């Protein structure tokens, strides 16, 4: 769970840049959520399985390492994005959502994946020194 504050700050800055260019707050939120959800998944699933919220105890457990390996993979996140876009296309095909709504959801998925990619790339180049920074 290294760098919660760092990834939140990067999410706010990159989301601010997206908001500056597109003027849509939902794109800002998609980038911010995409940037923080990687650590959220690996910490909170491991904490739930261990029945503990002790940050340093959870991080040292093998359950956390397992979820860190799963969530730090580009292919898993792109598979999730493909599944979501396919789901929206299915809903559009069966006239459950309109074309405009489907395109808006697709844009949100792409900005969400942009936030996830920023998170994973930042993890490649920067090694956090503690659980918070």
Buried (B, 14 or more C-beta within 10 A) or exposed (E): BBBBEBBBEBBBBBBEEBBEEEEBEEBBBBBBBBBBBBBBBBBBBBBEBBEEEEBEEBBEBEBBEBBBEEBBEEEEBEEBBEEBBEEBBEBBEEEEBEEEEBEBBBBBBBBBBBBBBBBBEBBEEEEBEEBEE
